[in-house]
Amino acid sequence: MEVLKKHSMLCLCLLLLTVPCAIAKPALSVSLSTSSVSAESAYRQALVSYRDGDWNSATLFLRRALTDASLSTADAWFMLVNSQMYAQDYRSALSDCDTFLTRFSDSPLAPYVQYQKGRALHFLDRNDDAVIVLSDFCHQNPGHVLYASALYWIAECFFDDYGYDTARSLYERVVSEFPDDEKVSDAQFKLSLIAQHEREEKLLYLLKMTGEESLSAREEYERQLRQYQTDDITSLRRELQTASQRIAELEAELAQKPVTSASSGTAEYTETESSTSYSDDIDKNELQNTARSLAELKEKADLVERLLIQRLSQQQGQ
């Protein structure tokens, strides 16, 4: 996802340069009806909202802007799809992915949108369809920067449908074939969950084979199960500690480099200022990428914490 963000933010920088007054006007409130806003003005506000990570506002303003045929470009539709994915409006994102792929099938952005379509299908629990779309993406784009991420999301589809053997092989491919990819840590975490599941299944099988009437066998099973659960809890605590430390580092980084408000500065923009403005936008966008990375890391930490609480509850209930 970081690759996708960098690509979309680069597109945004270029668009901001072509619409200079976008950074000179404060963003309108989400509660304000966009019907009274001109398409061009809505587009400018959409750029600001997108840059600031205000996905709901970006979606509203882009919808208004796209009513103007001259603004209905591949870049604008791409930003709309991304905004909806970040806002977790997966049904709308899926519909707009189809629109994009129909109207802009030859665009360099088409593979990115195809990837997002596969993810949207997964989040809508349409895992069979998601596997087909993401597999097509991999076959058609073998050298794409999102190839490893696509493999990971295919694995997620099988994992959620309890196809652990297939999921494991795909997670292992991500780890072994793309060791520097951002999805490696997530794939390793899921591999540990699959290993835990397999250990528990093995213990259940051994208990069944030895006969439930055997008290010693039952006690041994329960002892080993407690040990495995303890190991799992220790692993989850380690994951949570690592995530918490990284969250603290990112928060400190953001605190040291506050992002200038979109409404600050003068309203005028000249061609001689374009170089400085572009550099400033790049710096701001790097900080926005850091902020979004922080949000994703917090989401992952929340997932790990919920898994940890679940494991502790299971252990206490035995």
C-alpha positions in Angstrom: 0.0 0.0 0.0 2.9 2.4 0.6 3.9 2.1 -3.1 0.3 2.9 -4.1 0.3 5.9 -1.7 3.5 7.3 -3.1 2.2 6.9 -6.6 -1.1 8.6 -5.9 0.7 11.4 -3.9 3.0 12.1 -6.8 0.0 12.4 -9.1 -1.5 14.8 -6.5 1.6 17.0 -6.5 1.5 17.4 -10.3 -2.2 18.2 -10.1 -1.7 20.8 -7.3 0.8 22.5 -9.6 -1.8 22.8 -12.4 -4.4 24.1 -9.9 -2.3 26.6 -7.9 -5.1 28.3 -6.0 -6.1 24.9 -4.4 -3.7 25.4 -1.5 -4.8 29.0 -0.9 -8.4 28.3 0.0 -9.6 26.5 3.1 -11.3 23.2 2.6 -15.1 23.3 2.8 -16.8 21.4 5.5 -18.1 17.9 4.7 -21.5 18.9 5.9 -21.7 21.6 3.2 -23.7 20.5 0.2 -21.5 20.3 -2.9 -24.5 21.1 -5.1 -23.7 24.8 -4.8 -20.0 24.4 -5.5 -18.8 24.7 -9.1 -17.1 21.6 -10.6 -13.7 23.4 -10.8 -13.9 24.7 -7.3 -14.9 21.2 -6.0 -11.9 19.8 -7.8 -9.6 22.2 -6.1 -11.1 21.3 -2.7 -10.8 17.6 -3.5 -7.1 18.0 -4.1 -6.7 19.7 -0.7 -8.8 17.1 1.1 -7.0 14.2 -0.6 -3.6 15.7 0.3 -4.8 16.1 4.0 -6.1 12.5 4.1 -9.7 13.7 4.6 -11.1 10.8 2.5 -14.8 11.5 3.0 -14.5 15.1 1.9 -12.3 14.1 -1.0 -14.9 11.7 -2.2 -17.7 14.2 -2.0 -15.8 16.9 -3.9 -14.5 14.5 -6.5 -18.0 13.3 -7.2 -19.1 16.9 -7.8 -16.0 17.6 -10.0 -16.5 14.5 -12.1 -19.9 15.9 -13.3 -17.8 18.2 -15.6 -16.6 16.2 -18.6 -13.3 18.2 -18.8 -12.4 17.1 -15.2 -13.4 13.5 -15.7 -9.9 12.2 -16.2 -8.1 9.0 -15.3 -6.3 10.8 -12.5 -9.5 12.1 -10.9 -11.2 8.7 -11.0 -8.0 7.1 -9.6 -8.1 9.5 -6.7 -11.8 8.8 -6.2 -11.2 5.0 -6.0 -8.3 5.5 -3.5 -10.3 7.9 -1.4 -13.2 5.4 -1.1 -10.8 2.5 -0.3 -9.2 4.5 2.5 -12.6 5.6 3.8 -13.6 1.9 3.7 -16.5 2.5 1.3 -15.8 -0.7 -0.5 -19.1 -1.0 -2.4 -18.7 2.5 -4.0 -15.0 1.8 -4.7 -15.9 -1.4 -6.5 -18.4 0.3 -8.7 -16.0 3.1 -9.6 -13.2 0.5 -10.2 -15.4 -1.0 -12.9 -16.1 2.5 -14.4 -12.4 3.3 -14.5 -11.4 0.0 -16.1 -14.1 0.4 -18.7 -13.3 4.0 -19.6 -9.5 4.0 -19.1 -8.4 0.5 -19.8 -5.2 1.7 -21.5 -4.2 4.0 -18.7 -1.0 3.3 -16.8 -3.1 3.5 -13.7 -5.4 0.6 -14.7 -3.3 -2.1 -12.9 -3.4 -0.1 -9.7 -7.2 0.1 -10.0 -7.5 -3.6 -10.8 -5.5 -4.3 -7.6 -7.9 -2.1 -5.6 -10.8 -3.8 -7.1 -9.5 -7.2 -5.9 -9.1 -5.7 -2.4 -12.5 -4.2 -2.4 -14.0 -7.6 -3.3 -12.1 -9.2 -0.4 -13.4 -6.7 2.1 -16.9 -7.3 0.8 -16.4 -11.0 1.6 -16.5 -12.0 -2.1 -13.3 -13.9 -1.8 -13.8 -16.1 -4.8 -14.2 -13.1 -7.1 -11.3 -11.4 -5.3 -9.0 -14.3 -6.0 -9.9 -14.2 -9.7 -9.3 -10.5 -10.0 -6.0 -10.5 -8.1 -4.7 -13.6 -9.9 -5.4 -11.9 -13.2 -3.5 -8.9 -12.0 -0.5 -11.1 -11.2 -0.6 -12.9 -14.5 -0.9 -9.6 -16.5 1.6 -7.7 -14.4 4.4 -10.1 -13.3 6.9 -7.3 -12.6 4.6 -4.8 -11.0 5.5 -3.1 -7.7 2.3 -4.4 -6.2 2.8 -8.0 -7.2 3.8 -9.1 -3.7 0.9 -7.2 -2.2 -1.5 -8.9 -4.6 -0.1 -12.3 -3.5 -0.6 -11.3 0.1 -4.3 -10.4 -0.5 -4.9 -13.6 -2.4 -3.5 -15.4 0.7 -5.9 -13.4 2.9 -8.8 -14.6 0.9 -7.9 -18.2 1.5 -7.1 -17.5 5.1 -10.5 -16.0 5.8 -12.1 -19.0 4.1 -10.1 -21.5 6.2 -7.9 -22.6 3.2 -4.8 -22.5 5.4 -2.6 -24.8 3.3 -3.0 -22.5 0.2 -2.8 -19.4 2.3 0.5 -20.6 3.9 2.1 -21.3 0.6 1.3 -17.8 -0.7 2.4 -16.1 2.5 5.7 -18.1 2.3 6.1 -16.8 -1.3 5.8 -13.3 -0.1 8.4 -13.8 2.6 10.9 -15.8 0.5 10.6 -14.1 -2.9 10.0 -10.5 -1.8 12.0 -10.1 1.5 12.1 -6.3 1.3 8.4 -5.8 0.6 6.3 -4.0 3.2 3.9 -7.0 3.4 6.6 -9.4 4.7 5.9 -8.7 8.4 2.2 -9.1 7.9 2.7 -12.4 6.0 5.0 -13.7 8.8 2.4 -12.8 11.4 -0.3 -14.8 9.5 2.1 -17.7 9.2 2.5 -17.8 13.0 -1.3 -17.9 13.3 -1.5 -20.8 10.9 1.2 -22.6 12.8 -0.7 -22.1 16.0 -3.9 -23.5 14.4 -2.0 -26.5 13.1 -0.6 -27.3 16.5 -4.0 -27.2 18.1 -5.4 -29.4 15.3 -2.6 -31.9 15.9 -3.3 -32.1 19.6 -7.0 -32.7 19.0 -6.2 -35.5 16.6 -3.7 -37.1 19.1 -6.3 -36.9 21.8 -8.9 -38.6 19.6 -6.4 -41.4 18.7 -5.4 -42.1 22.2 -9.0 -42.2 23.4 -10.8 -39.7 25.5 -11.1 -42.2 28.4 -7.4 -41.8 29.0 -7.0 -39.2 31.8 -3.2 -39.0 31.3 -3.7 -38.3 27.6 -6.2 -35.6 28.3 -3.9 -34.0 30.9 -1.0 -34.1 28.5 -3.1 -32.6 25.7 -4.2 -29.8 28.0 -0.6 -29.1 29.2 0.7 -28.9 25.6 -2.3 -26.7 24.6 -1.6 -24.3 27.5 2.1 -24.2 26.4 1.2 -23.4 22.8 -1.2 -20.7 23.9 1.4 -19.2 26.1 3.9 -19.1 23.3 1.2 -17.6 21.1 0.4 -14.9 23.7 4.1 -14.2 24.1 4.4 -13.7 20.3 1.4 -11.4 20.2 2.8 -9.3 23.1 6.1 -9.0 21.2 4.2 -7.9 18.1 2.2 -5.3 20.1 5.3 -4.0 21.8 7.1 -3.5 18.5 4.1 -1.8 17.0 3.8 0.5 20.0 7.4 1.5 19.8 7.1 2.3 16.1 3.9 4.3 16.7 5.7 6.4 19.3 8.6 7.0 16.8 6.2 8.1 14.1 4.2 10.4 16.5 7.5 12.0 17.6 8.5 12.5 14.0 5.1 14.2 13.2 5.4 16.4 16.3 8.8 17.6 15.3 7.7 18.5 11.7 4.2 20.0 11.8 2.5 20.2 8.5 1.6 23.7 7.3 -2.1 24.4 7.1 -3.5 24.2 3.6 -5.0 27.6 4.1 -1.8 29.4 5.1 0.4 31.5 2.9 -0.6 34.0 0.2 -3.4 33.4 -2.3 -1.2 34.4 -5.2 0.9 32.0 -7.2 3.3 32.8 -10.0 5.3 30.7 -12.4 8.6 31.7 -10.8 7.3 30.2 -7.5 6.5 26.8 -8.9 9.8 25.2 -8.0 9.6 26.2 -4.4 5.9 25.3 -4.2 6.5 21.9 -5.7 9.3 21.2 -3.1 7.1 22.3 -0.3 4.3 20.1 -1.5 6.7 17.1 -1.7 7.7 17.7 2.0 4.1 18.0 3.0 3.2 14.9 1.2 6.0 12.9 2.8 4.6 13.9 6.2 1.1 12.9 5.1 2.5 9.5 4.1 4.0 9.3 7.6 0.6 10.1 9.1 -1.2 7.5 7.0 1.5 4.9 7.9 0.9 5.8 11.5 -2.8 5.2 11.1 -2.3 1.9 9.4 0.2 0.8 12.1 -2.3 1.8 14.8 -4.9 -0.3 13.0 -2.6 -3.3 13.0 -1.7 -2.8 16.7 -5.5 -2.8 17.5 -5.9 -6.1 15.6 -3.0 -7.6 17.5 -4.4 -6.3 20.8 -7.8 -7.8 20.1 -6.2 -11.2 19.2 -4.2 -11.0 22.5 -7.3 -10.3 24.5 -9.0 -13.3 22.8 -6.1 -15.6 23.5 -6.0 -14.5 27.2 -9.7 -15.1 27.5 -9.4 -18.6 26.1 -6.6 -19.3 28.4 -8.4 -18.1 31.5 -11.6 -20.1 30.5 -9.7 -23.4 30.6 
